[in-house]
Amino acid sequence: MSGQSDEYERSLAFSEIALAQIKALRQPAYPRNYEVWYAYATGYNPTLNQTINETITRNGTLTPADVDQIYETYLSPARLSDRIENVGGQIVDEIEQVMAMIDAAVGSASQYTESLAHATQDLGTAKDRDGLRAIVETLVRTTRDMEKNNTRLESSLRASKQEINQLQVNLEAVRNESLTDPLTSLANRKYFDSSLDKFIAQSAASGEPMALLLADIDHFKAFNDTFGHLTGDQVLRLVAIAFKQNVKGQDIAARYGGEEFAIILPGTTLRSALTVADQVRRAVMTKELMKRSTGEHLGRVTVSIGAAGLRRGETAQSLIERADSCLYAAKRCGRNRVICETDPEVASVAPSKVA
């Protein structure tokens, strides 16, 4: 967990990298250019970095059109809403087609009913075999036409069902993307905030317990400064895997921000939450780090974790603050440990932040 000074230093380092790239490619320092290169410097969006690297390798530079395309694809605030609107529009169009097919089927059924009524009436007035044959042939022909219409309708409805199912899958994928941290594939801060509010409300209504874990990678800034932010990203991904592997059911593991992570544990007592926290801590310790570019072994990282249980009538902010205080205590008392609000170390720790 970094204090404000640490965040200032990290953001300044990212800014210097972004400006250096802009200077190297002799691009205007427009806000959009800066935002693209700042995102590149952080490495938080691996796909963006890969696209930039491939474009420069292929073309030797990044043109204004390339920058605009990358921004619209990966950074534009409107891109997800546009994709949702696009998929939603396709679903509406498909439903309208289905309704049109149903209306046509209803019309065909009405015509068939009228044909049957006329045939019934004609049968009552038929006077010879030829008249009966003509009526029967008309009924057979009308029935066959109805069968063909029904077959076409069934085929069209089946195709529309498949298309709507695929559109629903696409819509869910876009929705998941909007709620997922791109670097770690954990829930992002937006999803964490909404889920925490939801589970607090459920706990208040049901009386079921609930707990929150806040975790932070120990000495992450020093590690990032020593080995570079790309290796730092690898650390974040490895830690995220340990978190993901130790949650189940309704539990939600999220990237809280920077090198901080969180786990929401609905229906979980504080004692059980401590068990989960220690499982996560131990799982992180088992991850052997290696620098991909050189194969160099970088050792292991550890995490400190704070745990707090929801109190009656408590807000999300209050719960987060208490879990955060426990996290500070874990840092100050040696790191690589789990501390909860009932531990004596919490009260004895000064509020100053440590990394």
N, C-alpha and C positions, 0 to 999 in steps of 0.2 A: 504494500500500500504506500503510495507516494504522497507527500505533502505538496502544498502549493508550489514551493520552490522547485521540487522535483518535476512537477508537471510543466513548470515554466521552462526548465532546462530541456526537457524532452521535446516540447513543442518548438522551442527555438532551434534545436538540432534538426528537426524535420523541416522547418522553414528554410534553413540554410541549404539543406539538400535540394529542396524544391527550387530555390532561386538559382542554385548552381546548375541544375538541369536546364532551366530556362535560359541562362546565359550561354551554356554550352551549345544549345541549339539555336541561339540568337532569336528567341521568340519574344514577342511583347509580353510584359509582365501584367497582362490583363487578369482580373480576378478569376476568370474561368480557367485560364492556363495555370495559374497558381494553385487553384483547387485540385486540378488533375494531378499536378506534380506533387502536391502535398500528400494527396491520397497515395500516390506511388511511394513516397518516402516512408510513410507509416507502414506500408505493406499489409494493411488490414483487409485489402481486397485483392487476393492473389490473382483472380481472373483479370482484373484491370492491369496489374503489373505484367502478366503474361501477354496481354494484347499489345501493350506499349512496347515490350521487348521484341515481340515478333514483328511489329510494324517497323521499328527502327532497324532491325536486322534486314528486313526485306527492302526497305526504301532508303535507309540511311538517315532518315530524319522523321519528324512528326509534323505534318502540315497543319495549318489552321483547321482544315476540314477534318483531319484525323482527330484533332483535339476535340472538336465539336461532337464528332461521332462517339468518341470515348466518353465524353461527359454525359451525353444523352443516354448512352447505354448503361453506364455504371453509377453515375452520380446525380443525375437530374432528380429533384424531389418529385417531379411529375411522372417519372417513368413507370413506377409501380401502379399509380392510379390510372395512367393511360392504358396499361396492360389489363388491369382489372376491368376498366370500362370497355375495352375492346372485346375481351372474352365474354363479358356480360352482354354486350350487344349481339354477339354471335349466338348466345343462348336464346335471347329474345327473338332473333330472326328465325332460329330453328323451331321455337315454340309456335311462332306465327305460321310457319309452313305446316306444322302438325295440325294446327287448328283449321287451316285451309283444307287440308286433306280430310279432316273429320267432317267439315261442312260439305265437301263434295260427296263423301260417303253417305251422309244423311240425305242429300239430294237424290242420290242413286237409289237409296232404300225407299224413299218416298215414291219415286217413279215406279219402282218394282211393285210396291203396294198398290199403286193405282192400276198397274197392268194386271195384277191378280184380281182386283175388284172388277175390272172390265171383263176379264176372262170368265169370272164366275157369272157375271150377268149374261155374257154371250152364251155360256153353256146352257143356261136356262131357256134360251130362245133358239138354240140350234135344232134344225129339223132333219138333217141327214148326216151320213157318214163323212162326206167331204167337208161339211161345215165344222164337224167335231175335229177332224184332222187338222184343219187350218188353225183352230183355236189352240189345240195341243202343240202344234209346231211353233206357234207364237209364244206360248208359255215356255217351251224348251229353249227357244232362242233368247228370250228375256232372262231366263234363269242362268244360261251360260254367260251372258253378258254381265250379269250380277256377280257370278263366280269370278270372272276375269277381273272385274273392278275390285272385288274383295282381295284377290291375290295381289294385285298391284298395291292396294292400300296396306296390306300386311307387310309387303316387302319395303314399302316406303317408311312405314312406322318403325320397322326393325332397324333400318338404316338411320333414321332420325334418333332412335333410342341410343344407338352406338355413338352417334355424333354428340349427343347431349352428354352422355357419360364421359366422353373424352374431354369435352369442354369443362365439365365439372372437375375432372382431374387437373386440367390446366389452371382452372381458377383456384383450386386448392394449392397447387404448386406456387402460384403467384402470392397467395396469402401467406403460405409458409415462408417464402422468401422475405416478405415484408416483416416477419417476426423472428428471423434467424440472423445471428451474427455471422457475416460471411467468412471470417477468418477461422473461427472455432467450430462452426455449425451448431453451437448451443443456442438457446433462446437469447434474443437480444434484450436490451434494457426496456424497450417498449413492451415486449411480451411479459417480462418480469414484473413491471409495474402493474399492468392490468391483471395478471394472474394473482399477484399478492393481494390486491384489493378484493378480487373475487373470492379467494380462499378465506380471507379474514371475515368477509360477510357470511360465508357458509359456516365457518366455525362459530360465529356469534349466534347464528340461527339454530345450529344443531347442538352446540355445547361440546363439540369434539375438540381435542387439543390440536395444536399446530405449532410448528417450530420453523426457525429460519437460521440458516448457516451463511456466514459471510467469510470468504477466504481470500488470501492474498499470497502471491508468490514471493518468497523470501529473497531479498537482495536482487530483485529483478532488474532494477536500474543499472547496478554495477555489472550484471551479466550482459545486459543489452549493450552497454557502453563498451565492454571488452570485446565481445564477439560480433556485434553488429545487429541491426534490427531484423534482418532476415532470419538469423539464428534465434533471435528473441521471439519471432513469430512461431518458429518451430517449437520452442518451449511452451508457448501459449496453447498450441494445438495438442501437445502431449498431455499437458495438465487437463485440458478440456476432455480428452479421452478418458482420463481417470475419473473425472466427474460424471461423464455420461455413463460409464460402466457401473457406477454405484448408485444410480437412481432407478426407481421402478414405479410402476403404477402411475398415480397422479403426481408424483414428485417431479419438480421442474428444476433442471440445472440451467443456469444462465450466466452469460458474461455480463457482469455488473458494470464494468468500465475499466479500460486499461488492463492491468494485470490482476484485477479483482474479479472474483466469481461468487455466485450465490446459489444456494439450493433451498427451494421452498418445500417444506415437508408437511402437507396437510394430513390430518388424522394421526399425528405423531407426537408423542410426549417428548419432553426435553431429554430424558434419559435415553430414549431410543435414538433421538437426533444425535446425541454424543457418539453413539455406536456408529452411525452412518458417517459422521465427521471423521472419526478415527480410521474408518475403512478407506475413506477418500485420501486422508493424509498418508496412510501407508501405501496406497496404490500409486500416488505421485512419486514416492521415494523409489519405487521399483523401476521407474522409467529411466533407462540409460540414454544419455544425450550424445549425439554425434553430429559434428558439423558436416553437412552433406557435401560441400564443395571440396573438402580436404580429407574426410574420413577421420578427422581428429576426434578423440573421445573427450567430452567436455564434463564428464562427471554426472552428478545428479542434482536435481533441484528439490526444494521442499516448500511446503505451504504452511501458513499459520491460519487457524480457523477460529472464529467466534460463533457461539451458539446462544440463541435466546428463544424462549417459549412465549407464545402469545398470551397476553393477559386480557381479562375481561374488559371490554370496552376500549381496547387499545387501538390506535391508528397505525397505519403502515409506517409512517414516519417514525413514530415512537419505537416500534419493533426494530426497525432498521438501525436506529441510533443505539439501542441496547446491544444488538448483535455486533455493531461496529465497535462499541466500547470493549467488548470481550475480545474482538480481533486485535485492538490496540494492546490489550493486556497480554495476549499471546505473543505479540511481537516484542514487547518490552521484557518479557520473562524468558526470552531465549529462542523464540521462533520454533518452527517445526513442532507445533503442539496445538492442542484443542483446549480452549477455555470457555466455560459457560458463565452465565450471570450469577450463579450461586457459588462460584469459586472465590476464595478470599483474595486472589490476585487482582480481581477486577477493581475492588475498592481501593487497593493500594497503588494502582497505576496512575501516573499523572497523565493529563489529556494530550500531551505533545505527541505528534505523529512520528512514526519511524518507518523506514522502508523494509 
